[in-house]
Amino acid sequence: MLGPIEIEVIRNALTAAAAEMDVTVWRTSRSTIVRELLDYSTAVFDAEGNNLAQSARIPSHLNSMSHFLRELLDKWIDPATWGPDDVVISNDPYCGGQHLPDITAFKPVFHEGKRIAFVGTLCHHIDVGGLVAGSYAAKAIEIFQEGLRIPPVKLIEKGIRNEGVWAMIRQNIRKPDLLLGDLQSQIASLEVGAQALRRLAQRYGAAGMIEAGQRILDMSEASMRAAIAQMPNGTYEFTDYLDDDGIDLDVPIKLHVKLIVANDSITVDLSGCSAQVQGPTNATLASTNSAVMYAIMATCMSLGDDAFAANAGCYRPVRTIAPEGTVVNARHPAPVVHRIAIGHRLLNAMFGALHQAVPDRVPAAYYGNSYVCTFQTVAADTSREVLVEIEIGGTGAHPGKDGVNALSSGMHNNANIPIEMIEAQMPLTITQYGLLPGSGGSGMRRGGLGLAREWRIDSPRCFFTANMDRFVHAPYGLAGGGTASVGRLILTRDGAESALPPKADNMPLRQGDRVRLETSGGGGFGRAADRQAADQARDARLGYLG
């Protein structure tokens, strides 16, 4: 039996392996959405598919990859046929994934003939086909319109590339060199992780690795239960809304959370959420459980005396009720590419309910939306380039401090794509990029500011796609705090401004057009009348008030 020090050494070594995999993707990937925006994740799993360790990347990925892997093992891939030199990929939400741009790759790790673990990588790829460049269509009404669906398949078998699968992918996407380069980066990352685990197994053996994995999960479960036990028993409810699904423009989407705390466990009942919608603002269980777990894990980590490892052990004290046919558990063939909007807003609703249980720990609503837009430029010789941007806003104010300005929060952890890189690679010019004064909610603690970003089209033609929300329903404040701003999307053509819809596909633009996005800030916390004079003076001095 391993001692506690050995368990801690192995736990940290597993986390280091996930971090090494992370760096490998970053150093070898090709597209701006992976290499610069950092929309990817890496993780290590036990032999049964449970998340053991992860890199510091995207919460919506990391809390769903274990769900995906277990679905593959239970329903799609016979574990007995999955060898040490095989890599399985899929992007299908109805096989356990989230949406089609996210291709996930898994590889088993063996020691002396026994499977001891899996390693996994997930990348948001720049394009997987479908109605629009970037594969983020706002008007899709079924998943078949959203791009190439890759069922669970061996991309590499017995160390040999499945050339038919590679050719099939290449034939169906707009930027094949970038996607296939990023896919190769994922494969390299898997081998880096596998090598690290095999080195550990040389020291501790297969039995030691399996024992360590079980005890690491048990430790996180115990920490989660201890933190939940600090919450008052009771039922806490909260509702937030998405603006619409892009098809029925005047029908908001309801996300209702009923949170039941009972001693050291939590039940999350989502039965009050809207029925699944026509447009792509739906989510599968992988996405929904990811948001639920992130909210509870983040709150529990603020309650505990010591930080605890984020892994599948944290999931055990939580039960989610999500009826099939709702926006949080969509039924095939519903489109789901904008599932992140459900995740963001569900997280806001979860925090609203958790605030009632632990009011001194939970912040007001952050911007709660991924502002996704795509530019496909067309040159005079008809050559095309694709840029996918994912913008952010301000965080909600906390009981103890102001919200943070323009910080990637909640279900994602993206960076911005440098202006210089965009302008060097694309016929686009960024004419404005900065904080948006007055966009944060007022309060004793001020909400963080959103941002403004403006693109000028320098190519003869361009097609613009937007899939955004938070243009009607603003991020809420708490304890008397004010709501934040809502978003705006503006076209300037020949000196005249006009509003653009936040959900639009293949909108034709021409040379000289400018598109300006303004994102939401975060909600305020506490009454504005209670804000300290020194804080008000600082806001005015820094130009935050608008």
KAGILIN-V304153 format. One record per residue. N is the residue number from 0. RES is the residue in three letters. D_CENTER is the distance of its C-alpha to the mean C-alpha in whole Angstrom. Layout:
n->N res->RES d_center->D_CENTER
n->N res->RES d_center->D_CENTER
This chain:
n->0 res->MET d_center->38
n->1 res->LEU d_center->36
n->2 res->GLY d_center->36
n->3 res->PRO d_center->34
n->4 res->ILE d_center->34
n->5 res->GLU d_center->33
n->6 res->ILE d_center->30
n->7 res->GLU d_center->29
n->8 res->VAL d_center->29
n->9 res->ILE d_center->28
n->10 res->ARG d_center->25
n->11 res->ASN d_center->24
n->12 res->ALA d_center->25
n->13 res->LEU d_center->22
n->14 res->THR d_center->20
n->15 res->ALA d_center->22
n->16 res->ALA d_center->21
n->17 res->ALA d_center->18
n->18 res->ALA d_center->18
n->19 res->GLU d_center->21
n->20 res->MET d_center->18
n->21 res->ASP d_center->16
n->22 res->VAL d_center->19
n->23 res->THR d_center->20
n->24 res->VAL d_center->17
n->25 res->TRP d_center->17
n->26 res->ARG d_center->21
n->27 res->THR d_center->21
n->28 res->SER d_center->19
n->29 res->ARG d_center->20
n->30 res->SER d_center->18
n->31 res->THR d_center->17
n->32 res->ILE d_center->13
n->33 res->VAL d_center->13
n->34 res->ARG d_center->16
n->35 res->GLU d_center->16
n->36 res->LEU d_center->12
n->37 res->LEU d_center->11
n->38 res->ASP d_center->8
n->39 res->TYR d_center->9
n->40 res->SER d_center->10
n->41 res->THR d_center->13
n->42 res->ALA d_center->15
n->43 res->VAL d_center->18
n->44 res->PHE d_center->19
n->45 res->ASP d_center->23
n->46 res->ALA d_center->25
n->47 res->GLU d_center->24
n->48 res->GLY d_center->20
n->49 res->ASN d_center->19
n->50 res->ASN d_center->17
n->51 res->LEU d_center->19
n->52 res->ALA d_center->17
n->53 res->GLN d_center->14
n->54 res->SER d_center->14
n->55 res->ALA d_center->12
n->56 res->ARG d_center->9
n->57 res->ILE d_center->5
n->58 res->PRO d_center->6
n->59 res->SER d_center->4
n->60 res->HIS d_center->6
n->61 res->LEU d_center->8
n->62 res->ASN d_center->9
n->63 res->SER d_center->10
n->64 res->MET d_center->11
n->65 res->SER d_center->15
n->66 res->HIS d_center->15
n->67 res->PHE d_center->15
n->68 res->LEU d_center->17
n->69 res->ARG d_center->20
n->70 res->GLU d_center->20
n->71 res->LEU d_center->21
n->72 res->LEU d_center->23
n->73 res->ASP d_center->25
n->74 res->LYS d_center->25
n->75 res->TRP d_center->24
n->76 res->ILE d_center->26
n->77 res->ASP d_center->29
n->78 res->PRO d_center->28
n->79 res->ALA d_center->32
n->80 res->THR d_center->31
n->81 res->TRP d_center->28
n->82 res->GLY d_center->30
n->83 res->PRO d_center->29
n->84 res->ASP d_center->29
n->85 res->ASP d_center->27
n->86 res->VAL d_center->23
n->87 res->VAL d_center->22
n->88 res->ILE d_center->19
n->89 res->SER d_center->17
n->90 res->ASN d_center->15
n->91 res->ASP d_center->16
n->92 res->PRO d_center->14
n->93 res->TYR d_center->18
n->94 res->CYS d_center->18
n->95 res->GLY d_center->15
n->96 res->GLY d_center->12
n->97 res->GLN d_center->10
n->98 res->HIS d_center->11
n->99 res->LEU d_center->13
n->100 res->PRO d_center->12
n->101 res->ASP d_center->10
n->102 res->ILE d_center->13
n->103 res->THR d_center->14
n->104 res->ALA d_center->17
n->105 res->PHE d_center->19
n->106 res->LYS d_center->22
n->107 res->PRO d_center->24
n->108 res->VAL d_center->26
n->109 res->PHE d_center->30
n->110 res->HIS d_center->33
n->111 res->GLU d_center->37
n->112 res->GLY d_center->36
n->113 res->LYS d_center->33
n->114 res->ARG d_center->30
n->115 res->ILE d_center->28
n->116 res->ALA d_center->24
n->117 res->PHE d_center->22
n->118 res->VAL d_center->19
n->119 res->GLY d_center->16
n->120 res->THR d_center->14
n->121 res->LEU d_center->11
n->122 res->CYS d_center->11
n->123 res->HIS d_center->10
n->124 res->HIS d_center->13
n->125 res->ILE d_center->15
n->126 res->ASP d_center->17
n->127 res->VAL d_center->18
n->128 res->GLY d_center->20
n->129 res->GLY d_center->21
n->130 res->LEU d_center->22
n->131 res->VAL d_center->21
n->132 res->ALA d_center->20
n->133 res->GLY d_center->16
n->134 res->SER d_center->16
n->135 res->TYR d_center->14
n->136 res->ALA d_center->17
n->137 res->ALA d_center->18
n->138 res->LYS d_center->21
n->139 res->ALA d_center->20
n->140 res->ILE d_center->22
n->141 res->GLU d_center->22
n->142 res->ILE d_center->19
n->143 res->PHE d_center->22
n->144 res->GLN d_center->22
n->145 res->GLU d_center->18
n->146 res->GLY d_center->19
n->147 res->LEU d_center->20
n->148 res->ARG d_center->19
n->149 res->ILE d_center->20
n->150 res->PRO d_center->21
n->151 res->PRO d_center->21
n->152 res->VAL d_center->24
n->153 res->LYS d_center->25
n->154 res->LEU d_center->24
n->155 res->ILE d_center->27
n->156 res->GLU d_center->30
n->157 res->LYS d_center->32
n->158 res->GLY d_center->31
n->159 res->ILE d_center->32
n->160 res->ARG d_center->29
n->161 res->ASN d_center->29
n->162 res->GLU d_center->30
n->163 res->GLY d_center->30
n->164 res->VAL d_center->27
n->165 res->TRP d_center->26
n->166 res->ALA d_center->29
n->167 res->MET d_center->27
n->168 res->ILE d_center->24
n->169 res->ARG d_center->25
n->170 res->GLN d_center->27
n->171 res->ASN d_center->25
n->172 res->ILE d_center->22
n->173 res->ARG d_center->23
n->174 res->LYS d_center->22
n->175 res->PRO d_center->23
n->176 res->ASP d_center->24
n->177 res->LEU d_center->21
n->178 res->LEU d_center->19
n->179 res->LEU d_center->22
n->180 res->GLY d_center->22
n->181 res->ASP d_center->18
n->182 res->LEU d_center->19
n->183 res->GLN d_center->22
n->184 res->SER d_center->20
n->185 res->GLN d_center->18
n->186 res->ILE d_center->21
n->187 res->ALA d_center->23
n->188 res->SER d_center->20
n->189 res->LEU d_center->21
n->190 res->GLU d_center->24
n->191 res->VAL d_center->24
n->192 res->GLY d_center->22
n->193 res->ALA d_center->25
n->194 res->GLN d_center->28
n->195 res->ALA d_center->26
n->196 res->LEU d_center->27
n->197 res->ARG d_center->30
n->198 res->ARG d_center->31
n->199 res->LEU d_center->30
n->200 res->ALA d_center->32
n->201 res->GLN d_center->35
n->202 res->ARG d_center->36
n->203 res->TYR d_center->35
n->204 res->GLY d_center->35
n->205 res->ALA d_center->33
n->206 res->ALA d_center->34
n->207 res->GLY d_center->33
n->208 res->MET d_center->30
n->209 res->ILE d_center->29
n->210 res->GLU d_center->31
n->211 res->ALA d_center->29
n->212 res->GLY d_center->26
n->213 res->GLN d_center->27
n->214 res->ARG d_center->28
n->215 res->ILE d_center->25
n->216 res->LEU d_center->23
n->217 res->ASP d_center->26
n->218 res->MET d_center->26
n->219 res->SER d_center->22
n->220 res->GLU d_center->23
n->221 res->ALA d_center->26
n->222 res->SER d_center->25
n->223 res->MET d_center->22
n->224 res->ARG d_center->25
n->225 res->ALA d_center->27
n->226 res->ALA d_center->25
n->227 res->ILE d_center->25
n->228 res->ALA d_center->28
n->229 res->GLN d_center->28
n->230 res->MET d_center->27
n->231 res->PRO d_center->30
n->232 res->ASN d_center->30
n->233 res->GLY d_center->30
n->234 res->THR d_center->28
n->235 res->TYR d_center->25
n->236 res->GLU d_center->24
n->237 res->PHE d_center->22
n->238 res->THR d_center->21
n->239 res->ASP d_center->19
n->240 res->TYR d_center->19
n->241 res->LEU d_center->17
n->242 res->ASP d_center->19
n->243 res->ASP d_center->20
n->244 res->ASP d_center->19
n->245 res->GLY d_center->20
n->246 res->ILE d_center->23
n->247 res->ASP d_center->25
n->248 res->LEU d_center->25
n->249 res->ASP d_center->26
n->250 res->VAL d_center->25
n->251 res->PRO d_center->22
n->252 res->ILE d_center->20
n->253 res->LYS d_center->20
n->254 res->LEU d_center->18
n->255 res->HIS d_center->20
n->256 res->VAL d_center->20
n->257 res->LYS d_center->23
n->258 res->LEU d_center->22
n->259 res->ILE d_center->25
n->260 res->VAL d_center->26
n->261 res->ALA d_center->29
n->262 res->ASN d_center->30
n->263 res->ASP d_center->28
n->264 res->SER d_center->25
n->265 res->ILE d_center->23
n->266 res->THR d_center->23
n->267 res->VAL d_center->20
n->268 res->ASP d_center->22
n->269 res->LEU d_center->20
n->270 res->SER d_center->23
n->271 res->GLY d_center->23
n->272 res->CYS d_center->20
n->273 res->SER d_center->21
n->274 res->ALA d_center->22
n->275 res->GLN d_center->20
n->276 res->VAL d_center->21
n->277 res->GLN d_center->22
n->278 res->GLY d_center->19
n->279 res->PRO d_center->16
n->280 res->THR d_center->14
n->281 res->ASN d_center->14
n->282 res->ALA d_center->12
n->283 res->THR d_center->13
n->284 res->LEU d_center->14
n->285 res->ALA d_center->11
n->286 res->SER d_center->9
n->287 res->THR d_center->11
n->288 res->ASN d_center->12
n->289 res->SER d_center->9
n->290 res->ALA d_center->9
n->291 res->VAL d_center->13
n->292 res->MET d_center->13
n->293 res->TYR d_center->11
n->294 res->ALA d_center->13
n->295 res->ILE d_center->16
n->296 res->MET d_center->16
n->297 res->ALA d_center->15
n->298 res->THR d_center->18
n->299 res->CYS d_center->20
n->300 res->MET d_center->20
n->301 res->SER d_center->21
n->302 res->LEU d_center->24
n->303 res->GLY d_center->25
n->304 res->ASP d_center->28
n->305 res->ASP d_center->26
n->306 res->ALA d_center->22
n->307 res->PHE d_center->21
n->308 res->ALA d_center->19
n->309 res->ALA d_center->16
n->310 res->ASN d_center->17
n->311 res->ALA d_center->17
n->312 res->GLY d_center->20
n->313 res->CYS d_center->19
n->314 res->TYR d_center->18
n->315 res->ARG d_center->21
n->316 res->PRO d_center->23
n->317 res->VAL d_center->20
n->318 res->ARG d_center->21
n->319 res->THR d_center->19
n->320 res->ILE d_center->21
n->321 res->ALA d_center->19
n->322 res->PRO d_center->22
n->323 res->GLU d_center->22
n->324 res->GLY d_center->22
n->325 res->THR d_center->20
n->326 res->VAL d_center->17
n->327 res->VAL d_center->15
n->328 res->ASN d_center->17
n->329 res->ALA d_center->18
n->330 res->ARG d_center->21
n->331 res->HIS d_center->21
n->332 res->PRO d_center->22
n->333 res->ALA d_center->20
n->334 res->PRO d_center->17
n->335 res->VAL d_center->13
n->336 res->VAL d_center->12
n->337 res->HIS d_center->11
n->338 res->ARG d_center->9
n->339 res->ILE d_center->6
n->340 res->ALA d_center->9
n->341 res->ILE d_center->11
n->342 res->GLY d_center->8
n->343 res->HIS d_center->8
n->344 res->ARG d_center->12
n->345 res->LEU d_center->12
n->346 res->LEU d_center->11
n->347 res->ASN d_center->14
n->348 res->ALA d_center->16
n->349 res->MET d_center->16
n->350 res->PHE d_center->17
n->351 res->GLY d_center->20
n->352 res->ALA d_center->21
n->353 res->LEU d_center->21
n->354 res->HIS d_center->22
n->355 res->GLN d_center->25
n->356 res->ALA d_center->26
n->357 res->VAL d_center->25
n->358 res->PRO d_center->26
n->359 res->ASP d_center->26
n->360 res->ARG d_center->23
n->361 res->VAL d_center->20
n->362 res->PRO d_center->19
n->363 res->ALA d_center->20
n->364 res->ALA d_center->17
n->365 res->TYR d_center->14
n->366 res->TYR d_center->14
n->367 res->GLY d_center->11
n->368 res->ASN d_center->10
n->369 res->SER d_center->9
n->370 res->TYR d_center->12
n->371 res->VAL d_center->12
n->372 res->CYS d_center->16
n->373 res->THR d_center->17
n->374 res->PHE d_center->21
n->375 res->GLN d_center->23
n->376 res->THR d_center->26
n->377 res->VAL d_center->30
n->378 res->ALA d_center->33
n->379 res->ALA d_center->36
n->380 res->ASP d_center->36
n->381 res->THR d_center->34
n->382 res->SER d_center->31
n->383 res->ARG d_center->28
n->384 res->GLU d_center->25
n->385 res->VAL d_center->21
n->386 res->LEU d_center->19
n->387 res->VAL d_center->15
n->388 res->GLU d_center->14
n->389 res->ILE d_center->11
n->390 res->GLU d_center->13
n->391 res->ILE d_center->12
n->392 res->GLY d_center->15
n->393 res->GLY d_center->16
n->394 res->THR d_center->16
n->395 res->GLY d_center->18
n->396 res->ALA d_center->21
n->397 res->HIS d_center->22
n->398 res->PRO d_center->25
n->399 res->GLY d_center->26
n->400 res->LYS d_center->25
n->401 res->ASP d_center->24
n->402 res->GLY d_center->20
n->403 res->VAL d_center->19
n->404 res->ASN d_center->19
n->405 res->ALA d_center->17
n->406 res->LEU d_center->14
n->407 res->SER d_center->10
n->408 res->SER d_center->10
n->409 res->GLY d_center->8
n->410 res->MET d_center->4
n->411 res->HIS d_center->4
n->412 res->ASN d_center->7
n->413 res->ASN d_center->9
n->414 res->ALA d_center->12
n->415 res->ASN d_center->15
n->416 res->ILE d_center->17
n->417 res->PRO d_center->20
n->418 res->ILE d_center->23
n->419 res->GLU d_center->25
n->420 res->MET d_center->23
n->421 res->ILE d_center->23
n->422 res->GLU d_center->26
n->423 res->ALA d_center->28
n->424 res->GLN d_center->26
n->425 res->MET d_center->26
n->426 res->PRO d_center->28
n->427 res->LEU d_center->26
n->428 res->THR d_center->27
n->429 res->ILE d_center->25
n->430 res->THR d_center->28
n->431 res->GLN d_center->26
n->432 res->TYR d_center->23
n->433 res->GLY d_center->23
n->434 res->LEU d_center->23
n->435 res->LEU d_center->24
n->436 res->PRO d_center->27
n->437 res->GLY d_center->27
n->438 res->SER d_center->23
n->439 res->GLY d_center->23
n->440 res->GLY d_center->24
n->441 res->SER d_center->28
n->442 res->GLY d_center->29
n->443 res->MET d_center->30
n->444 res->ARG d_center->27
n->445 res->ARG d_center->25
n->446 res->GLY d_center->22
n->447 res->GLY d_center->20
n->448 res->LEU d_center->21
n->449 res->GLY d_center->19
n->450 res->LEU d_center->20
n->451 res->ALA d_center->22
n->452 res->ARG d_center->21
n->453 res->GLU d_center->24
n->454 res->TRP d_center->24
n->455 res->ARG d_center->28
n->456 res->ILE d_center->28
n->457 res->ASP d_center->31
n->458 res->SER d_center->31
n->459 res->PRO d_center->34
n->460 res->ARG d_center->31
n->461 res->CYS d_center->27
n->462 res->PHE d_center->25
n->463 res->PHE d_center->22
n->464 res->THR d_center->20
n->465 res->ALA d_center->17
n->466 res->ASN d_center->15
n->467 res->MET d_center->14
n->468 res->ASP d_center->15
n->469 res->ARG d_center->17
n->470 res->PHE d_center->20
n->471 res->VAL d_center->22
n->472 res->HIS d_center->21
n->473 res->ALA d_center->20
n->474 res->PRO d_center->18
n->475 res->TYR d_center->21
n->476 res->GLY d_center->23
n->477 res->LEU d_center->24
n->478 res->ALA d_center->28
n->479 res->GLY d_center->29
n->480 res->GLY d_center->27
n->481 res->GLY d_center->27
n->482 res->THR d_center->24
n->483 res->ALA d_center->22
n->484 res->SER d_center->22
n->485 res->VAL d_center->21
n->486 res->GLY d_center->20
n->487 res->ARG d_center->22
n->488 res->LEU d_center->22
n->489 res->ILE d_center->26
n->490 res->LEU d_center->28
n->491 res->THR d_center->31
n->492 res->ARG d_center->34
n->493 res->ASP d_center->37
n->494 res->GLY d_center->37
n->495 res->ALA d_center->36
n->496 res->GLU d_center->32
n->497 res->SER d_center->31
n->498 res->ALA d_center->28
n->499 res->LEU d_center->25
n->500 res->PRO d_center->23
n->501 res->PRO d_center->20
n->502 res->LYS d_center->19
n->503 res->ALA d_center->21
n->504 res->ASP d_center->22
n->505 res->ASN d_center->24
n->506 res->MET d_center->26
n->507 res->PRO d_center->29
n->508 res->LEU d_center->29
n->509 res->ARG d_center->32
n->510 res->GLN d_center->33
n->511 res->GLY d_center->33
n->512 res->ASP d_center->31
n->513 res->ARG d_center->28
n->514 res->VAL d_center->25
n->515 res->ARG d_center->24
n->516 res->LEU d_center->21
n->517 res->GLU d_center->21
n->518 res->THR d_center->18
n->519 res->SER d_center->18
n->520 res->GLY d_center->19
n->521 res->GLY d_center->18
n->522 res->GLY d_center->21
n->523 res->GLY d_center->24
n->524 res->PHE d_center->25
n->525 res->GLY d_center->29
n->526 res->ARG d_center->32
n->527 res->ALA d_center->32
n->528 res->ALA d_center->36
n->529 res->ASP d_center->35
n->530 res->ARG d_center->33
n->531 res->GLN d_center->36
n->532 res->ALA d_center->38
n->533 res->ALA d_center->37
n->534 res->ASP d_center->33
n->535 res->GLN d_center->34
n->536 res->ALA d_center->36
n->537 res->ARG d_center->33
n->538 res->ASP d_center->31
n->539 res->ALA d_center->34
n->540 res->ARG d_center->35
n->541 res->LEU d_center->31
n->542 res->GLY d_center->31
n->543 res->TYR d_center->28
n->544 res->LEU d_center->30
n->545 res->GLY d_center->30
